Amino acid sequence: MRDTNSFIDGLIGGIDRSLRTLTGSSTATRTSPSADLQEPDLSEQERKHVAGLMRVNHAGEICAQALYEGQALAAKTASAKESLLHAASEEQDHLSWCRQRLDQLDARPSVFDPLFYGASFALGVGAGLLGDRVSLGFVEATEDQVVKHLEEHLADLPEQDDKTRAILEEMRADESRHGAEALAQGGRVFPQPVKNAMRIVSKAMTSTTYRI
């Protein structure tokens, strides 16, 4: 009965976090790295470009929340679940920062966010059912892709946009650490061809969310 109650409590908590994620009502526990920086002088074209990049990053954080929730729900051990939910809490900061930056740029999130959340949650559950080593390895493989993705965005930002740059740099540091922690917890290193395939799928998603 205790295990059943624990599962139900976890499920209810996950549903609550899911609703807050999709409605944009989740709050950050850390102040945005850009909070004390002035809004840069961007042309309309630059503003739309930065907004597109941040829409992509916001959608990525929606996916991250769903992946971690799905993996935590299917985790085999308490330590793996705790590790996944801890990472998810920091990713929630990223989600809030990205949403704040979109608002500042007078831009909206992707209309596909609910679809991305559902697909990512199912993928997270599937990874979790394969065992904690695979699930944690999937975290590292995903974070590896995210770090590369953020580095591309940092290189593509307008030079004067220190406000967005501060957010992405902090996110990159956190993502890199999450990947390293997942391996330290016993995650299996995914082969490079698998990571390459994940990158192709990621590119398809980013090209869509950049505009819509």
MDAnalysis code that builds the backbone (N, CA, C; Angstrom):
import MDAnalysis as mda
import numpy as np

u = mda.Universe.empty(636, n_residues=212, atom_resindex=np.repeat(np.arange(212), 3), trajectory=True)
u.add_TopologyAttr("name", ["N", "CA", "C"] * 212)
u.add_TopologyAttr("resid", np.arange(1, 213))
u.add_TopologyAttr("resname", ["MET", "ARG", "ASP", "THR", "ASN", "SER", "PHE", "ILE", "ASP", "GLY", "LEU", "ILE", "GLY", "GLY", "ILE", "ASP", "ARG", "SER", "LEU", "ARG", "THR", "LEU", "THR", "GLY", "SER", "SER", "THR", "ALA", "THR", "ARG", "THR", "SER", "PRO", "SER", "ALA", "ASP", "LEU", "GLN", "GLU", "PRO", "ASP", "LEU", "SER", "GLU", "GLN", "GLU", "ARG", "LYS", "HIS", "VAL", "ALA", "GLY", "LEU", "MET", "ARG", "VAL", "ASN", "HIS", "ALA", "GLY", "GLU", "ILE", "CYS", "ALA", "GLN", "ALA", "LEU", "TYR", "GLU", "GLY", "GLN", "ALA", "LEU", "ALA", "ALA", "LYS", "THR", "ALA", "SER", "ALA", "LYS", "GLU", "SER", "LEU", "LEU", "HIS", "ALA", "ALA", "SER", "GLU", "GLU", "GLN", "ASP", "HIS", "LEU", "SER", "TRP", "CYS", "ARG", "GLN", "ARG", "LEU", "ASP", "GLN", "LEU", "ASP", "ALA", "ARG", "PRO", "SER", "VAL", "PHE", "ASP", "PRO", "LEU", "PHE", "TYR", "GLY", "ALA", "SER", "PHE", "ALA", "LEU", "GLY", "VAL", "GLY", "ALA", "GLY", "LEU", "LEU", "GLY", "ASP", "ARG", "VAL", "SER", "LEU", "GLY", "PHE", "VAL", "GLU", "ALA", "THR", "GLU", "ASP", "GLN", "VAL", "VAL", "LYS", "HIS", "LEU", "GLU", "GLU", "HIS", "LEU", "ALA", "ASP", "LEU", "PRO", "GLU", "GLN", "ASP", "ASP", "LYS", "THR", "ARG", "ALA", "ILE", "LEU", "GLU", "GLU", "MET", "ARG", "ALA", "ASP", "GLU", "SER", "ARG", "HIS", "GLY", "ALA", "GLU", "ALA", "LEU", "ALA", "GLN", "GLY", "GLY", "ARG", "VAL", "PHE", "PRO", "GLN", "PRO", "VAL", "LYS", "ASN", "ALA", "MET", "ARG", "ILE", "VAL", "SER", "LYS", "ALA", "MET", "THR", "SER", "THR", "THR", "TYR", "ARG", "ILE"])
u.atoms.positions = np.array([
    [0.824, -1.202, 0.000],
    [0.000, 0.000, 0.000],
    [0.864, 1.260, 0.000],
    [1.987, 1.206, 0.742],
    [2.866, 2.366, 0.804],
    [3.425, 2.694, -0.574],
    [3.859, 1.672, -1.336],
    [4.395, 1.906, -2.671],
    [3.327, 2.489, -3.586],
    [2.096, 1.970, -3.449],
    [0.993, 2.476, -4.273],
    [0.718, 3.939, -3.963],
    [0.663, 4.262, -2.676],
    [0.423, 5.652, -2.280],
    [1.542, 6.563, -2.747],
    [2.774, 6.069, -2.650],
    [3.919, 6.858, -3.097],
    [3.835, 7.144, -4.588],
    [3.429, 6.122, -5.367],
    [3.300, 6.300, -6.810],
    [2.211, 7.322, -7.125],
    [1.073, 7.207, -6.425],
    [-0.040, 8.129, -6.666],
    [0.359, 9.554, -6.292],
    [1.044, 9.706, -5.150],
    [1.505, 11.036, -4.740],
    [2.455, 11.621, -5.782],
    [3.352, 10.778, -6.276],
    [4.288, 11.235, -7.295],
    [3.580, 11.631, -8.574],
    [2.554, 10.850, -8.938],
    [1.793, 11.136, -10.152],
    [1.047, 12.463, -10.029],
    [0.422, 12.675, -8.871],
    [-0.303, 13.926, -8.644],
    [0.659, 15.116, -8.685],
    [1.806, 14.951, -8.039],
    [2.807, 16.015, -8.066],
    [3.283, 16.299, -9.472],
    [3.456, 15.234, -10.256],
    [3.892, 15.400, -11.642],
    [2.856, 16.123, -12.482],
    [1.585, 15.799, -12.275],
    [0.510, 16.468, -13.011],
    [0.483, 17.960, -12.677],
    [0.658, 18.261, -11.397],
    [0.675, 19.665, -10.971],
    [1.828, 20.413, -11.632],
    [3.018, 19.804, -11.641],
    [4.169, 20.452, -12.270],
    [3.957, 20.587, -13.775],
    [3.303, 19.593, -14.382],
    [3.037, 19.646, -15.819],
    [2.134, 20.824, -16.168],
    [1.085, 21.002, -15.378],
    [0.152, 22.108, -15.631],
    [0.854, 23.449, -15.470],
    [1.695, 23.567, -14.450],
    [2.412, 24.827, -14.246],
    [3.399, 25.090, -15.373],
    [4.002, 24.015, -15.888],
    [4.935, 24.153, -17.001],
    [4.229, 24.665, -18.253],
    [3.097, 24.069, -18.582],
    [2.396, 24.402, -19.820],
    [1.642, 25.723, -19.747],
    [1.273, 26.146, -18.554],
    [0.546, 27.413, -18.424],
    [1.474, 28.594, -18.174],
    [2.767, 28.318, -18.034],
    [3.709, 29.396, -17.797],
    [3.668, 29.955, -16.391],
    [3.096, 29.198, -15.460],
    [2.962, 29.683, -14.084],
    [4.058, 29.165, -13.167],
    [4.991, 28.395, -13.706],
    [6.095, 27.920, -12.878],
    [7.003, 29.096, -12.538],
    [7.583, 29.076, -11.354],
    [8.432, 30.179, -10.900],
    [9.863, 29.692, -10.688],
    [10.795, 30.598, -10.885],
    [12.204, 30.272, -10.715],
    [12.615, 30.421, -9.251],
    [13.521, 29.567, -8.810],
    [14.068, 29.699, -7.462],
    [15.309, 30.589, -7.462],
    [15.870, 30.813, -8.647],
    [17.030, 31.683, -8.796],
    [16.655, 32.888, -9.652],
    [17.217, 34.024, -9.307],
    [16.985, 35.226, -10.102],
    [17.627, 35.076, -11.474],
    [16.969, 35.566, -12.492],
    [17.520, 35.489, -13.839],
    [18.886, 36.163, -13.906],
    [19.867, 35.543, -14.575],
    [21.195, 36.151, -14.706],
    [21.163, 37.496, -15.434],
    [20.061, 37.766, -16.136],
    [19.961, 39.006, -16.902],
    [19.232, 40.111, -16.155],
    [18.828, 39.847, -14.919],
    [17.941, 40.767, -14.201],
    [18.520, 42.171, -14.065],
    [19.822, 42.288, -13.861],
    [20.429, 43.595, -13.621],
    [21.037, 44.205, -14.874],
    [20.806, 43.581, -16.016],
    [21.385, 44.077, -17.265],
    [20.363, 44.885, -18.046],
    [20.839, 45.915, -18.727],
    [19.957, 46.778, -19.489],
    [19.513, 46.097, -20.786],
    [18.323, 46.471, -21.228],
    [17.818, 45.972, -22.499],
    [18.694, 46.530, -23.633],
    [19.215, 45.662, -24.501],
    [20.079, 46.144, -25.580],
    [19.285, 46.888, -26.650],
    [19.985, 47.702, -27.406],
    [19.372, 48.428, -28.520],
    [19.407, 47.514, -29.747],
    [18.283, 46.849, -29.996],
    [18.196, 45.897, -31.106],
    [17.329, 46.462, -32.222],
    [17.732, 46.181, -33.450],
    [16.866, 46.521, -34.574],
    [15.670, 45.571, -34.557],
    [14.643, 45.873, -35.322],
    [13.475, 45.008, -35.370],
    [13.848, 43.619, -35.875],
    [14.729, 43.562, -36.842],
    [15.171, 42.268, -37.361],
    [15.942, 41.485, -36.308],
    [16.810, 42.171, -35.563],
    [17.565, 41.511, -34.493],
    [16.642, 41.039, -33.380],
    [15.655, 41.872, -33.028],
    [14.715, 41.482, -31.982],
    [13.960, 40.217, -32.364],
    [13.498, 40.146, -33.605],
    [12.767, 38.965, -34.061],
    [13.675, 37.735, -34.078],
    [14.940, 37.934, -34.427],
    [15.878, 36.808, -34.449],
    [16.125, 36.280, -33.044],
    [16.381, 37.193, -32.096],
    [16.614, 36.768, -30.706],
    [15.355, 36.105, -30.148],
    [14.191, 36.656, -30.481],
    [12.937, 36.056, -30.028],
    [12.783, 34.640, -30.565],
    [13.169, 34.435, -31.821],
    [13.107, 33.090, -32.389],
    [14.026, 32.129, -31.657],
    [15.222, 32.588, -31.341],
    [16.162, 31.742, -30.602],
    [15.617, 31.397, -29.222],
    [15.051, 32.389, -28.544],
    [14.534, 32.139, -27.202],
    [13.255, 31.300, -27.232],
    [12.488, 31.397, -28.314],
    [11.327, 30.515, -28.464],
    [11.784, 29.062, -28.561],
    [12.871, 28.855, -29.290],
    [13.450, 27.512, -29.399],
    [13.923, 27.023, -28.039],
    [14.622, 27.878, -27.307],
    [15.139, 27.480, -25.994],
    [14.014, 27.230, -24.995],
    [12.963, 28.037, -25.075],
    [11.819, 27.823, -24.202],
    [11.164, 26.476, -24.496],
    [10.997, 26.152, -25.783],
    [10.422, 24.855, -26.155],
    [11.321, 23.718, -25.678],
    [12.637, 23.929, -25.755],
    [13.565, 22.911, -25.268],
    [13.406, 22.676, -23.780],
    [13.137, 23.740, -23.028],
    [12.938, 23.590, -21.586],
    [11.595, 22.936, -21.272],
    [10.593, 23.174, -22.111],
    [9.321, 22.451, -21.985],
    [9.585, 20.952, -22.139],
    [10.364, 20.604, -23.154],
    [10.702, 19.196, -23.385],
    [11.502, 18.620, -22.222],
    [12.426, 19.419, -21.683],
    [13.249, 18.943, -20.570],
    [12.394, 18.616, -19.360],
    [11.434, 19.485, -19.042],
    [10.549, 19.217, -17.915],
    [9.790, 17.912, -18.119],
    [9.279, 17.713, -19.334],
    [8.503, 16.504, -19.631],
    [9.373, 15.256, -19.571],
    [10.578, 15.330, -20.117],
    [11.488, 14.186, -20.091],
    [11.800, 13.777, -18.655],
    [12.180, 14.758, -17.841],
    [12.547, 14.451, -16.460],
    [11.357, 13.905, -15.677],
    [10.176, 14.471, -15.911],
    [8.984, 13.981, -15.213],
    [8.699, 12.527, -15.600],
    [8.778, 12.236, -16.906],
    [8.534, 10.874, -17.364],
    [9.567, 9.902, -16.838],
    [10.837, 10.304, -16.871],
    [11.901, 9.429, -16.387],
    [11.793, 9.207, -14.883],
    [11.478, 10.274, -14.137],
    [11.345, 10.135, -12.681],
    [10.191, 9.211, -12.333],
    [9.098, 9.303, -13.081],
    [7.935, 8.461, -12.816],
    [8.272, 6.985, -12.981],
    [9.147, 6.669, -13.951],
    [9.487, 5.279, -14.238],
    [10.817, 4.835, -13.617],
    [11.447, 5.720, -12.834],
    [12.749, 5.385, -12.240],
    [12.643, 4.158, -11.333],
    [13.691, 3.333, -11.354],
    [13.695, 2.106, -10.566],
    [14.158, 2.316, -9.132],
    [15.027, 3.312, -8.923],
    [15.573, 3.525, -7.588],
    [15.271, 4.938, -7.107],
    [15.249, 5.095, -5.797],
    [14.978, 6.406, -5.205],
    [16.079, 7.400, -5.552],
    [17.329, 6.933, -5.628],
    [18.439, 7.838, -5.914],
    [18.347, 8.402, -7.329],
    [17.959, 7.550, -8.279],
    [17.810, 8.016, -9.659],
    [16.665, 9.021, -9.755],
    [15.562, 8.713, -9.094],
    [14.419, 9.620, -9.116],
    [14.780, 10.967, -8.509],
    [15.477, 10.942, -7.392],
    [15.876, 12.178, -6.732],
    [16.785, 13.010, -7.629],
    [17.724, 12.345, -8.304],
    [18.641, 13.039, -9.206],
    [17.889, 13.697, -10.358],
    [16.924, 12.978, -10.916],
    [16.152, 13.497, -12.048],
    [15.293, 14.694, -11.631],
    [14.636, 14.597, -10.482],
    [13.773, 15.683, -10.036],
    [14.580, 16.912, -9.611],
    [15.796, 16.685, -9.089],
    [16.658, 17.818, -8.746],
    [17.064, 18.569, -10.007],
    [17.445, 17.834, -11.038],
    [17.797, 18.474, -12.304],
    [16.585, 19.210, -12.879],
    [15.415, 18.596, -12.759],
    [14.191, 19.213, -13.286],
    [13.910, 20.542, -12.596],
    [14.194, 20.624, -11.298],
    [13.932, 21.865, -10.565],
    [14.818, 22.995, -11.084],
    [16.060, 22.675, -11.444],
    [16.942, 23.697, -12.006],
    [16.517, 24.049, -13.430],
    [16.052, 23.046, -14.175],
    [15.552, 23.306, -15.519],
    [14.318, 24.206, -15.464],
    [13.577, 24.142, -14.366],
    [12.413, 25.003, -14.220],
    [12.841, 26.466, -14.148],
    [13.994, 26.720, -13.559],
    [14.547, 28.077, -13.586],
    [14.770, 28.519, -15.026],
    [15.370, 27.637, -15.825],
    [15.630, 27.954, -17.230],
    [14.333, 28.291, -17.956],
    [13.314, 27.483, -17.690],
    [12.016, 27.688, -18.330],
    [11.471, 29.077, -18.002],
    [11.557, 29.454, -16.740],
    [11.061, 30.758, -16.300],
    [11.875, 31.890, -16.916],
    [13.198, 31.735, -16.943],
    [14.053, 32.773, -17.534],
    [13.751, 32.970, -19.014],
    [13.573, 31.858, -19.731],
    [13.276, 31.947, -21.165],
    [11.929, 32.630, -21.393],
    [10.939, 32.296, -20.575],
    [9.624, 32.917, -20.722],
    [9.700, 34.420, -20.426],
    [10.449, 34.788, -19.400],
    [10.616, 36.202, -19.082],
    [11.255, 36.955, -20.243],
    [12.269, 36.326, -20.842],
    [12.964, 36.994, -21.956],
    [12.049, 37.119, -23.170],
    [11.233, 36.108, -23.424],
    [10.265, 36.208, -24.518],
    [9.308, 37.378, -24.279],
    [8.834, 37.520, -23.055],
    [7.934, 38.627, -22.727],
    [8.617, 39.968, -22.960],
    [9.886, 40.061, -22.560],
    [10.626, 41.303, -22.748],
    [10.815, 41.634, -24.226],
    [10.876, 40.605, -25.054],
    [11.050, 40.789, -26.501],
    [9.715, 40.902, -27.223],
    [8.631, 40.936, -26.435],
    [7.274, 41.028, -26.989],
    [7.013, 39.867, -27.954],
    [7.364, 38.663, -27.503],
    [7.202, 37.465, -28.322],
    [6.488, 36.391, -27.512],
    [5.936, 35.422, -28.204],
    [5.171, 34.355, -27.548],
    [5.907, 33.022, -27.665],
    [5.574, 32.070, -26.795],
    [6.141, 30.722, -26.913],
    [5.609, 30.016, -28.160],
    [6.159, 28.867, -28.436],
    [5.715, 28.082, -29.590],
    [4.323, 27.501, -29.362],
    [3.509, 27.503, -30.409],
    [2.172, 26.907, -30.310],
    [2.255, 25.387, -30.190],
    [3.420, 24.833, -30.485],
    [3.592, 23.390, -30.437],
    [4.027, 22.874, -29.067],
    [4.166, 23.766, -28.087],
    [4.678, 23.353, -26.776],
    [3.895, 22.193, -26.146],
    [2.558, 22.213, -26.156],
    [1.829, 21.075, -25.563],
    [2.129, 19.756, -26.268],
    [2.272, 19.804, -27.579],
    [2.602, 18.597, -28.345],
    [3.996, 18.104, -27.981],
    [4.943, 19.031, -27.891],
    [6.305, 18.663, -27.513],
    [6.339, 18.066, -26.106],
    [5.524, 18.634, -25.214],
    [5.503, 18.129, -23.836],
    [5.013, 16.683, -23.818],
    [3.902, 16.421, -24.488],
    [3.349, 15.070, -24.489],
    [4.305, 14.046, -25.075],
    [4.922, 14.392, -26.209],
    [5.856, 13.466, -26.857],
    [7.081, 13.231, -25.974],
    [7.577, 14.290, -25.348],
    [8.769, 14.165, -24.511],
    [8.481, 13.367, -23.240],
    [7.289, 13.562, -22.676],
    [6.927, 12.797, -21.486],
    [6.887, 11.308, -21.800],
    [6.284, 10.947, -22.939],
    [6.225, 9.540, -23.341],
    [7.629, 8.987, -23.565],
    [8.487, 9.795, -24.167],
    [9.868, 9.370, -24.395],
    [10.595, 9.180, -23.069],
    [10.338, 10.067, -22.116],
    [10.958, 9.953, -20.802],
    [10.533, 8.698, -20.072],
    [9.236, 8.391, -20.121],
    [8.747, 7.155, -19.500],
    [9.397, 5.946, -20.153],
    [9.466, 5.970, -21.490],
    [10.083, 4.856, -22.207],
    [11.534, 4.654, -21.817],
    [12.284, 5.757, -21.695],
    [13.684, 5.655, -21.278],
    [13.777, 5.115, -19.859],
    [12.866, 5.586, -18.983],
    [12.882, 5.118, -17.599],
    [12.594, 3.645, -17.462],
    [11.709, 3.141, -18.302],
    [11.349, 1.719, -18.248],
    [12.499, 0.816, -18.687],
    [13.453, 1.375, -19.406],
    [14.609, 0.596, -19.847],
    [15.665, 0.444, -18.749],
    [15.422, 1.093, -17.620],
    [16.354, 0.975, -16.493],
    [17.060, 2.278, -16.215],
    [17.540, 2.431, -14.991],
    [18.143, 3.693, -14.579],
    [19.418, 4.023, -15.334],
    [20.226, 3.018, -15.658],
    [21.466, 3.305, -16.375],
    [21.180, 3.887, -17.750],
    [20.224, 3.329, -18.454],
    [19.849, 3.850, -19.769],
    [19.206, 5.226, -19.625],
    [18.318, 5.356, -18.634],
    [17.630, 6.622, -18.424],
    [18.607, 7.752, -18.106],
    [19.550, 7.498, -17.216],
    [20.547, 8.511, -16.879],
    [21.487, 8.764, -18.049],
    [21.774, 7.737, -18.815],
    [22.575, 7.916, -20.013],
    [21.856, 8.787, -21.028],
    [20.542, 8.638, -21.094],
    [19.736, 9.460, -21.985],
    [19.786, 10.929, -21.559],
    [19.834, 11.169, -20.250],
    [19.985, 12.535, -19.751],
    [21.292, 13.127, -20.271],
    [22.378, 12.379, -20.137],
    [23.680, 12.896, -20.581],
    [23.677, 13.153, -22.079],
    [23.113, 12.227, -22.853],
    [23.081, 12.386, -24.306],
    [22.249, 13.605, -24.695],
    [21.139, 13.799, -23.996],
    [20.279, 14.950, -24.277],
    [20.970, 16.249, -23.911],
    [21.587, 16.283, -22.732],
    [22.261, 17.500, -22.297],
    [23.447, 17.836, -23.198],
    [24.103, 16.818, -23.723],
    [25.207, 17.040, -24.660],
    [24.699, 17.783, -25.892],
    [23.521, 17.387, -26.378],
    [22.928, 18.058, -27.531],
    [22.526, 19.494, -27.174],
    [21.989, 19.669, -25.987],
    [21.542, 20.993, -25.558],
    [22.723, 21.952, -25.440],
    [23.824, 21.478, -24.885],
    [25.018, 22.323, -24.748],
    [25.510, 22.782, -26.126],
    [25.574, 21.863, -27.064],
    [25.996, 22.230, -28.432],
    [25.025, 23.251, -29.033],
    [23.770, 23.034, -28.778],
    [22.717, 23.903, -29.282],
    [22.867, 25.322, -28.712],
    [23.102, 25.409, -27.398],
    [23.264, 26.702, -26.749],
    [24.513, 27.426, -27.246],
    [25.564, 26.672, -27.498],
    [26.790, 27.286, -28.017],
    [26.556, 27.902, -29.394],
    [25.744, 27.242, -30.207],
    [25.396, 27.800, -31.511],
    [24.600, 29.092, -31.358],
    [23.682, 29.102, -30.409],
    [22.875, 30.306, -30.184],
    [23.731, 31.448, -29.638],
    [24.642, 31.138, -28.756],
    [25.524, 32.171, -28.207],
    [26.363, 32.817, -29.316],
    [26.805, 32.000, -30.254],
    [27.599, 32.524, -31.364],
    [26.751, 33.338, -32.331],
    [25.444, 33.105, -32.322],
    [24.547, 33.725, -33.296],
    [23.820, 34.949, -32.748],
    [24.017, 35.262, -31.466],
    [23.352, 36.422, -30.871],
    [23.959, 37.724, -31.384],
    [23.157, 38.782, -31.469],
    [23.732, 40.104, -31.730],
    [24.759, 40.439, -30.659],
    [25.844, 41.036, -31.062],
    [26.965, 41.269, -30.143],
    [26.555, 42.067, -28.916],
    [25.625, 42.986, -29.092],
    [25.258, 43.883, -27.987],
    [24.238, 43.274, -27.027],
    [23.749, 42.074, -27.309],
    [22.688, 41.499, -26.476],
    [23.265, 40.713, -25.294],
    [23.824, 41.442, -24.344],
    [24.381, 40.814, -23.148],
    [23.283, 40.213, -22.274],
    [22.066, 40.730, -22.377],
    [20.963, 40.276, -21.537],
    [20.610, 38.824, -21.856],
    [20.434, 38.522, -23.136],
    [20.152, 37.138, -23.532],
    [21.372, 36.257, -23.333],
    [22.546, 36.802, -23.606],
    [23.786, 36.027, -23.483],
    [23.977, 35.518, -22.052],
    [23.674, 36.352, -21.067],
    [23.847, 35.953, -19.665],
    [22.966, 34.760, -19.326],
    [21.744, 34.749, -19.854],
    [20.825, 33.631, -19.604],
    [21.359, 32.352, -20.223],
    [21.759, 32.429, -21.486],
    [22.210, 31.224, -22.186],
    [23.506, 30.670, -21.600],
    [24.388, 31.534, -21.145],
    [25.628, 31.060, -20.541],
    [25.362, 30.315, -19.237],
    [24.436, 30.832, -18.434],
    [24.093, 30.148, -17.183],
    [23.408, 28.812, -17.471],
    [22.542, 28.811, -18.466],
    [21.888, 27.566, -18.861],
    [22.909, 26.541, -19.337],
    [23.862, 26.980, -20.138],
    [24.890, 26.058, -20.650],
    [25.671, 25.427, -19.508],
    [26.036, 26.207, -18.507],
    [26.780, 25.669, -17.360],
    [25.952, 24.631, -16.616],
    [24.671, 24.913, -16.406],
    [23.797, 23.971, -15.702],
    [23.607, 22.687, -16.499],
    [23.385, 22.815, -17.805],
    [23.143, 21.635, -18.642],
    [24.370, 20.724, -18.661],
    [25.534, 21.333, -18.768],
    [26.769, 20.552, -18.774],
    [26.934, 19.788, -17.462],
    [26.617, 20.454, -16.358],
    [26.720, 19.817, -15.048],
    [25.698, 18.688, -14.898],
    [24.489, 18.882, -15.400],
    [23.478, 17.831, -15.318],
    [23.927, 16.576, -16.060],
    [24.536, 16.772, -17.221],
    [25.027, 15.618, -17.972],
    [26.118, 14.878, -17.223],
    [27.052, 15.633, -16.641],
    [28.140, 15.013, -15.882],
    [27.612, 14.280, -14.653],
    [26.625, 14.867, -13.984],
    [26.046, 14.227, -12.802],
    [25.315, 12.945, -13.163],
    [24.661, 12.933, -14.318],
    [23.955, 11.722, -14.748],
    [24.933, 10.572, -14.974],
    [26.080, 10.865, -15.570],
    [27.094, 9.821, -15.753],
    [27.668, 9.383, -14.409],
    [27.873, 10.335, -13.517],
    [28.414, 10.003, -12.189],
    [27.453, 9.121, -11.407],
    [26.145, 9.236, -11.698],
    [25.131, 8.406, -11.045],
    [25.057, 7.010, -11.652],
    [25.868, 6.750, -12.676],
    [25.885, 5.419, -13.282],
    [25.275, 5.349, -14.664],
    [25.019, 6.507, -15.274],
    [24.429, 6.527, -16.602],
    [25.332, 5.891, -17.650],
    [24.726, 5.236, -18.603],
    [25.461, 4.586, -19.697],
    [25.740, 5.610, -20.792],
    [26.976, 5.643, -21.269],
    [27.336, 6.562, -22.351],
    [26.745, 6.049, -23.663],
    [25.966, 6.898, -24.325],
    [25.359, 6.509, -25.588],
    [26.392, 6.586, -26.709],
    [26.343, 5.675, -27.683],
    [27.272, 5.736, -28.820],
    [27.015, 6.979, -29.665],
    [28.047, 7.457, -30.345],
    [27.941, 8.685, -31.122],
    [26.868, 8.632, -32.207],
    [26.689, 7.510, -32.915],
    [25.614, 7.470, -33.923],
    [24.233, 7.757, -33.340],
    [23.998, 7.317, -32.103],
    [22.719, 7.598, -31.454],
    [22.596, 9.096, -31.169],
    [23.683, 9.698, -30.691],
    [23.669, 11.130, -30.429],
    [23.473, 11.912, -31.725],
    [24.072, 11.439, -32.809],
    [23.898, 12.108, -34.102],
    [22.439, 12.062, -34.546],
    [21.797, 10.931, -34.324],
    [20.378, 10.795, -34.686],
    [19.528, 11.738, -33.835],
    [19.870, 11.843, -32.545],
    [19.142, 12.755, -31.667],
    [19.298, 14.198, -32.138],
    [20.463, 14.527, -32.651],
    [20.714, 15.893, -33.129],
    [19.869, 16.208, -34.360],
    [19.689, 15.231, -35.218],
    [18.863, 15.435, -36.408],
    [17.417, 15.734, -36.002],
    [16.916, 14.960, -35.045],
    [15.553, 15.187, -34.556],
    [15.449, 16.564, -33.912],
    [16.471, 16.941, -33.145],
    [16.479, 18.240, -32.484],
    [16.456, 19.376, -33.495],
    [17.207, 19.235, -34.571],
    [17.250, 20.260, -35.612],
    [15.882, 20.455, -36.246],
    [15.157, 19.366, -36.441],
    [13.816, 19.452, -37.027],
    [12.890, 20.245, -36.112],
    [13.018, 20.023, -34.804],
    [12.185, 20.741, -33.850],
    [12.541, 22.219, -33.808],
    [13.832, 22.538, -33.795],
    [14.247, 23.931, -33.671],
    [13.875, 24.756, -34.895],
    [13.959, 24.155, -36.073],
    [13.609, 24.902, -37.280],
    [12.126, 25.269, -37.301],
    [11.304, 24.437, -36.645],
    [9.861, 24.706, -36.563],
    [9.558, 25.772, -35.521],
    [10.110, 25.601, -34.325],
    [9.767, 26.511, -33.229],
    [10.392, 27.894, -33.364],
    [11.426, 28.030, -34.179],
    [12.034, 29.332, -34.372],
    [10.997, 30.346, -34.869],
    [10.069, 29.878, -35.700],
    [9.087, 30.788, -36.305],
    [7.682, 30.648, -35.724],
    [7.341, 29.458, -35.258],
    [5.944, 29.218, -34.846],
    [5.867, 28.853, -33.364],
])
